[in-house]
Every structure is written in structure tokens, then in C-alpha cells.
């Protein structure tokens, strides 16, 4: 299982909310960070997960595929993230 999804599940985030998080990540990665932070995940687990999200777009791709979401949105989000650096 994707480590980002696993972290979310470990903190009792339901499947619907996980799908919402990844949809947000594919549409607006920076705004999705606020969504992730609002899930009540302890800070010591949240920071490493946010770093995974920010530094490894392939994990997002894998999670989107695992959740059967639209990958073309991930590519657009990745381009947006690169522009904001």
C-alpha cells in the first residue's frame, strides 16, 4: 500500500476523505497541504508525510492509481508545483 495512504489509514482517515485529499492534491497541491493538516494527524507523523507529498510526486501518482482517480490531473498539479518553486 502507498505510504501516504497507509499513514492516513493509520490515523483513522476514512476512504472517502482519503480520496478527497488526493483529488485536492491533483487539483491544487498547495491547498491540499492545509486539508492534510486539518485531519488531526500528530505533528511527528504529519511532517514526514508532508515531506513525502512534496518531494516525491511518484507517490502521489501511485496513490491516485491505487484509488482509481484521474492521473491527468496529477500531471497538471505537478506542473503547478514546479512553477511555484
Secondary structure as GFF3:
##gff-version 3
##sequence-region A 1 85
A	DSSP	alpha_helix	3	10	.	.	.	ID=ss1
A	DSSP	alpha_helix	15	27	.	.	.	ID=ss2
A	DSSP	alpha_helix	29	37	.	.	.	ID=ss3
A	DSSP	alpha_helix	43	55	.	.	.	ID=ss4
A	DSSP	alpha_helix	57	66	.	.	.	ID=ss5
A	DSSP	alpha_helix	71	84	.	.	.	ID=ss6
###
